[in-house]
């Protein structure tokens, strides 16, 4: 078997696991893509002069667009990392619980809560 064949086989074996682990994070992808597109458009619209200039007041449409950018930037830089961290920690706790459940034998009694 060639090296390429081994990599292909490893991918085929790991693919269901990879898809299962990444599925919860796919819902975040559209927001990240939208933020990237909005940031490129905002940079193109504002250009080198900046958003607020001494020569006059900014356009109202540009102000609304800047507020949308502020909200999406806050979501991408604060909320998305919190969601990802929460899901990773939750998954690690689930894996730890699964390991404890597998190591406990069926004939051993489950730990009872302490008597008050």
C-alpha positions in Angstrom: 0.0 0.0 0.0 1.4 3.4 -0.9 1.6 6.4 1.4 -1.3 8.0 -0.4 -3.4 4.9 0.1 -2.6 4.9 3.8 -3.6 8.5 4.1 -6.8 7.9 2.2 -7.6 4.9 4.4 -6.9 6.9 7.6 -9.2 9.6 6.3 -12.0 7.2 5.5 -11.7 5.7 9.0 -11.6 9.1 10.8 -14.1 10.9 8.6 -17.3 10.0 10.6 -15.5 11.0 13.9 -14.4 14.3 12.4 -17.8 15.1 11.0 -19.5 14.2 14.3 -17.1 16.4 16.3 -17.2 19.4 14.0 -21.0 19.4 13.4 -21.8 21.6 16.4 -19.5 24.3 15.1 -20.9 24.5 11.6 -23.7 26.8 12.8 -21.1 29.4 13.6 -19.6 29.4 10.1 -22.2 31.6 8.3 -21.7 34.4 10.9 -17.9 34.2 10.5 -18.2 34.3 6.7 -20.7 37.2 6.9 -18.4 39.1 9.2 -15.5 38.6 6.8 -17.5 39.9 3.8 -18.8 42.9 5.8 -15.3 43.8 6.9 -14.0 43.7 3.4 -16.9 45.9 2.1 -16.5 48.3 5.1 -12.8 48.7 4.4 -13.5 49.4 0.7 -16.3 51.9 1.5 -14.4 53.8 4.1 -11.0 53.6 2.4 -8.0 55.5 3.7 -9.8 58.6 4.9 -11.4 56.9 7.9 -15.0 56.8 9.1 -15.2 60.3 10.7 -13.3 63.2 9.1 -13.1 66.8 10.0 -14.5 67.9 6.6 -18.1 67.0 7.4 -20.5 64.6 8.9 -20.7 61.0 7.8 -23.5 59.6 5.6 -26.4 58.2 7.6 -26.2 54.9 5.6 -22.6 54.6 6.5 -23.4 55.2 10.2 -25.9 52.3 10.1 -23.4 50.1 8.3 -20.8 51.0 11.0 -23.2 50.0 13.7 -23.9 46.7 12.0 -20.1 46.2 11.8 -19.8 46.9 15.5 -22.4 44.4 16.4 -21.0 41.7 14.2 -17.5 42.4 15.3 -18.6 42.1 19.0 -20.3 38.8 18.2 -17.3 37.3 16.3 -14.7 38.5 18.8 -16.6 37.8 22.1 -19.6 35.6 21.7 -18.2 33.0 19.2 -15.1 32.3 21.4 -17.4 31.9 24.4 -19.6 29.4 22.5 -16.6 27.4 21.2 -15.1 27.3 24.7 -18.3 26.2 26.3 -18.8 23.4 23.7 -15.2 22.2 24.1 -15.5 22.0 27.9 -18.9 20.3 27.7 -17.5 17.7 25.3 -14.5 17.1 27.5 -16.8 16.5 30.5 -18.9 14.1 28.4 -15.8 12.2 27.4 -14.7 12.0 31.1 -18.1 10.8 32.1 -18.1 8.1 29.4 -14.7 6.8 30.6 -15.9 6.7 34.2 -19.0 4.8 33.1 -17.0 2.3 31.1 -14.5 1.6 34.0 -17.2 1.0 36.6 -18.2 -2.6 36.7 -21.8 -3.7 36.6 -21.6 -5.7 39.8 -20.2 -2.7 41.8 -22.9 -0.6 43.5 -23.2 3.0 42.3 -22.0 5.5 44.8 -24.9 6.7 46.9 -25.1 10.3 48.1 -24.0 10.9 51.7 -26.6 10.7 54.4 -27.6 13.9 56.0 
